[in-house]
Amino acid sequence: MKEHIDHSGAWGLALIFIVIASWLLYRYLAPKTWKEWASAGVV
């Protein structure tokens, strides 16, 4: 059961993609004003 798994080493690229995707989701899907945040039940 000792199998060697080769990793591609692309963790930096994966991190960049995660940051960009998170920023885009927040930028376009997050409520804009305080009242929208409150009505969404976040506050």
Jmol script that loads the backbone (N, CA, C; Angstrom):
load data "model"
ATOM      1  N   MET A   1       0.819  -1.203   0.000  1.00  0.00           N
ATOM      2  CA  MET A   1       0.000   0.000   0.000  1.00  0.00           C
ATOM      3  C   MET A   1       0.857   1.260   0.000  1.00  0.00           C
ATOM      4  N   LYS A   2       2.151   1.110  -0.217  1.00  0.00           N
ATOM      5  CA  LYS A   2       3.009   2.294  -0.264  1.00  0.00           C
ATOM      6  C   LYS A   2       3.178   2.737  -1.712  1.00  0.00           C
ATOM      7  N   GLU A   3       2.255   3.550  -2.161  1.00  0.00           N
ATOM      8  CA  GLU A   3       2.328   4.067  -3.517  1.00  0.00           C
ATOM      9  C   GLU A   3       2.836   5.503  -3.472  1.00  0.00           C
ATOM     10  N   HIS A   4       3.745   5.809  -4.357  1.00  0.00           N
ATOM     11  CA  HIS A   4       4.263   7.172  -4.434  1.00  0.00           C
ATOM     12  C   HIS A   4       3.385   7.967  -5.393  1.00  0.00           C
ATOM     13  N   ILE A   5       2.843   9.063  -4.918  1.00  0.00           N
ATOM     14  CA  ILE A   5       1.983   9.910  -5.744  1.00  0.00           C
ATOM     15  C   ILE A   5       2.789  11.131  -6.165  1.00  0.00           C
ATOM     16  N   ASP A   6       2.914  11.326  -7.456  1.00  0.00           N
ATOM     17  CA  ASP A   6       3.632  12.498  -7.958  1.00  0.00           C
ATOM     18  C   ASP A   6       2.717  13.712  -7.925  1.00  0.00           C
ATOM     19  N   HIS A   7       3.203  14.744  -7.297  1.00  0.00           N
ATOM     20  CA  HIS A   7       2.455  16.004  -7.254  1.00  0.00           C
ATOM     21  C   HIS A   7       3.027  16.941  -8.291  1.00  0.00           C
ATOM     22  N   SER A   8       2.163  17.733  -8.870  1.00  0.00           N
ATOM     23  CA  SER A   8       2.622  18.612  -9.941  1.00  0.00           C
ATOM     24  C   SER A   8       3.343  19.840  -9.415  1.00  0.00           C
ATOM     25  N   GLY A   9       3.121  20.189  -8.144  1.00  0.00           N
ATOM     26  CA  GLY A   9       3.781  21.349  -7.582  1.00  0.00           C
ATOM     27  C   GLY A   9       3.158  22.662  -8.017  1.00  0.00           C
ATOM     28  N   ALA A  10       1.918  22.630  -8.412  1.00  0.00           N
ATOM     29  CA  ALA A  10       1.246  23.825  -8.907  1.00  0.00           C
ATOM     30  C   ALA A  10       0.403  24.486  -7.816  1.00  0.00           C
ATOM     31  N   TRP A  11       0.868  24.420  -6.569  1.00  0.00           N
ATOM     32  CA  TRP A  11       0.093  25.001  -5.468  1.00  0.00           C
ATOM     33  C   TRP A  11       0.002  26.520  -5.590  1.00  0.00           C
ATOM     34  N   GLY A  12       1.056  27.145  -6.059  1.00  0.00           N
ATOM     35  CA  GLY A  12       1.035  28.595  -6.244  1.00  0.00           C
ATOM     36  C   GLY A  12      -0.017  29.014  -7.256  1.00  0.00           C
ATOM     37  N   LEU A  13      -0.087  28.286  -8.364  1.00  0.00           N
ATOM     38  CA  LEU A  13      -1.080  28.578  -9.393  1.00  0.00           C
ATOM     39  C   LEU A  13      -2.496  28.329  -8.872  1.00  0.00           C
ATOM     40  N   ALA A  14      -2.672  27.274  -8.114  1.00  0.00           N
ATOM     41  CA  ALA A  14      -3.986  26.985  -7.538  1.00  0.00           C
ATOM     42  C   ALA A  14      -4.404  28.082  -6.570  1.00  0.00           C
ATOM     43  N   LEU A  15      -3.460  28.573  -5.779  1.00  0.00           N
ATOM     44  CA  LEU A  15      -3.756  29.654  -4.840  1.00  0.00           C
ATOM     45  C   LEU A  15      -4.163  30.929  -5.572  1.00  0.00           C
ATOM     46  N   ILE A  16      -3.473  31.235  -6.653  1.00  0.00           N
ATOM     47  CA  ILE A  16      -3.818  32.424  -7.443  1.00  0.00           C
ATOM     48  C   ILE A  16      -5.228  32.291  -8.012  1.00  0.00           C
ATOM     49  N   PHE A  17      -5.571  31.119  -8.531  1.00  0.00           N
ATOM     50  CA  PHE A  17      -6.915  30.912  -9.073  1.00  0.00           C
ATOM     51  C   PHE A  17      -7.983  31.037  -7.995  1.00  0.00           C
ATOM     52  N   ILE A  18      -7.710  30.528  -6.810  1.00  0.00           N
ATOM     53  CA  ILE A  18      -8.668  30.619  -5.712  1.00  0.00           C
ATOM     54  C   ILE A  18      -8.885  32.072  -5.308  1.00  0.00           C
ATOM     55  N   VAL A  19      -7.805  32.838  -5.222  1.00  0.00           N
ATOM     56  CA  VAL A  19      -7.924  34.254  -4.853  1.00  0.00           C
ATOM     57  C   VAL A  19      -8.710  35.018  -5.897  1.00  0.00           C
ATOM     58  N   ILE A  20      -8.431  34.797  -7.172  1.00  0.00           N
ATOM     59  CA  ILE A  20      -9.137  35.509  -8.239  1.00  0.00           C
ATOM     60  C   ILE A  20     -10.610  35.123  -8.262  1.00  0.00           C
ATOM     61  N   ALA A  21     -10.915  33.834  -8.135  1.00  0.00           N
ATOM     62  CA  ALA A  21     -12.309  33.394  -8.149  1.00  0.00           C
ATOM     63  C   ALA A  21     -13.066  33.949  -6.945  1.00  0.00           C
ATOM     64  N   SER A  22     -12.433  33.972  -5.777  1.00  0.00           N
ATOM     65  CA  SER A  22     -13.087  34.515  -4.585  1.00  0.00           C
ATOM     66  C   SER A  22     -13.359  36.007  -4.751  1.00  0.00           C
ATOM     67  N   TRP A  23     -12.390  36.717  -5.300  1.00  0.00           N
ATOM     68  CA  TRP A  23     -12.567  38.152  -5.512  1.00  0.00           C
ATOM     69  C   TRP A  23     -13.707  38.418  -6.493  1.00  0.00           C
ATOM     70  N   LEU A  24     -13.772  37.653  -7.577  1.00  0.00           N
ATOM     71  CA  LEU A  24     -14.837  37.849  -8.559  1.00  0.00           C
ATOM     72  C   LEU A  24     -16.210  37.546  -7.959  1.00  0.00           C
ATOM     73  N   LEU A  25     -16.303  36.462  -7.192  1.00  0.00           N
ATOM     74  CA  LEU A  25     -17.585  36.138  -6.568  1.00  0.00           C
ATOM     75  C   LEU A  25     -18.009  37.229  -5.592  1.00  0.00           C
ATOM     76  N   TYR A  26     -17.061  37.708  -4.790  1.00  0.00           N
ATOM     77  CA  TYR A  26     -17.387  38.772  -3.845  1.00  0.00           C
ATOM     78  C   TYR A  26     -17.759  40.049  -4.576  1.00  0.00           C
ATOM     79  N   ARG A  27     -17.032  40.366  -5.618  1.00  0.00           N
ATOM     80  CA  ARG A  27     -17.235  41.624  -6.346  1.00  0.00           C
ATOM     81  C   ARG A  27     -18.616  41.683  -6.979  1.00  0.00           C
ATOM     82  N   TYR A  28     -19.079  40.576  -7.559  1.00  0.00           N
ATOM     83  CA  TYR A  28     -20.316  40.604  -8.335  1.00  0.00           C
ATOM     84  C   TYR A  28     -21.529  40.011  -7.624  1.00  0.00           C
ATOM     85  N   LEU A  29     -21.327  39.251  -6.559  1.00  0.00           N
ATOM     86  CA  LEU A  29     -22.469  38.611  -5.908  1.00  0.00           C
ATOM     87  C   LEU A  29     -22.763  39.143  -4.508  1.00  0.00           C
ATOM     88  N   ALA A  30     -21.805  39.826  -3.898  1.00  0.00           N
ATOM     89  CA  ALA A  30     -22.014  40.315  -2.539  1.00  0.00           C
ATOM     90  C   ALA A  30     -22.951  41.531  -2.550  1.00  0.00           C
ATOM     91  N   PRO A  31     -23.740  41.693  -1.495  1.00  0.00           N
ATOM     92  CA  PRO A  31     -24.589  42.874  -1.391  1.00  0.00           C
ATOM     93  C   PRO A  31     -23.743  44.152  -1.369  1.00  0.00           C
ATOM     94  N   LYS A  32     -24.306  45.229  -1.924  1.00  0.00           N
ATOM     95  CA  LYS A  32     -23.546  46.464  -2.038  1.00  0.00           C
ATOM     96  C   LYS A  32     -23.689  47.372  -0.816  1.00  0.00           C
ATOM     97  N   THR A  33     -24.873  47.469  -0.261  1.00  0.00           N
ATOM     98  CA  THR A  33     -25.101  48.420   0.818  1.00  0.00           C
ATOM     99  C   THR A  33     -25.334  47.695   2.134  1.00  0.00           C
ATOM    100  N   TRP A  34     -25.305  48.470   3.219  1.00  0.00           N
ATOM    101  CA  TRP A  34     -25.526  47.938   4.558  1.00  0.00           C
ATOM    102  C   TRP A  34     -26.919  47.310   4.668  1.00  0.00           C
ATOM    103  N   LYS A  35     -27.917  47.954   4.052  1.00  0.00           N
ATOM    104  CA  LYS A  35     -29.288  47.422   4.133  1.00  0.00           C
ATOM    105  C   LYS A  35     -29.407  46.089   3.406  1.00  0.00           C
ATOM    106  N   GLU A  36     -28.702  45.932   2.310  1.00  0.00           N
ATOM    107  CA  GLU A  36     -28.741  44.654   1.598  1.00  0.00           C
ATOM    108  C   GLU A  36     -28.083  43.540   2.432  1.00  0.00           C
ATOM    109  N   TRP A  37     -26.986  43.895   3.142  1.00  0.00           N
ATOM    110  CA  TRP A  37     -26.353  42.910   4.012  1.00  0.00           C
ATOM    111  C   TRP A  37     -27.299  42.526   5.146  1.00  0.00           C
ATOM    112  N   ALA A  38     -27.980  43.510   5.700  1.00  0.00           N
ATOM    113  CA  ALA A  38     -28.897  43.254   6.826  1.00  0.00           C
ATOM    114  C   ALA A  38     -30.083  42.406   6.354  1.00  0.00           C
ATOM    115  N   SER A  39     -30.613  42.703   5.165  1.00  0.00           N
ATOM    116  CA  SER A  39     -31.767  41.929   4.677  1.00  0.00           C
ATOM    117  C   SER A  39     -31.356  40.522   4.292  1.00  0.00           C
ATOM    118  N   ALA A  40     -30.061  40.321   3.987  1.00  0.00           N
ATOM    119  CA  ALA A  40     -29.589  38.976   3.662  1.00  0.00           C
ATOM    120  C   ALA A  40     -29.391  38.137   4.923  1.00  0.00           C
ATOM    121  N   GLY A  41     -29.489  38.768   6.089  1.00  0.00           N
ATOM    122  CA  GLY A  41     -29.356  38.051   7.343  1.00  0.00           C
ATOM    123  C   GLY A  41     -27.919  37.868   7.800  1.00  0.00           C
ATOM    124  N   VAL A  42     -26.994  38.611   7.207  1.00  0.00           N
ATOM    125  CA  VAL A  42     -25.592  38.470   7.559  1.00  0.00           C
ATOM    126  C   VAL A  42     -25.254  39.297   8.787  1.00  0.00           C
ATOM    127  N   VAL A  43     -25.893  40.432   8.916  1.00  0.00           N
ATOM    128  CA  VAL A  43     -25.586  41.347  10.028  1.00  0.00           C
ATOM    129  C   VAL A  43     -26.517  41.043  11.188  1.00  0.00           C
TER     130      VAL A  43
END
end "model"
wireframe off; spacefill off
backbone 0.3
color backbone group
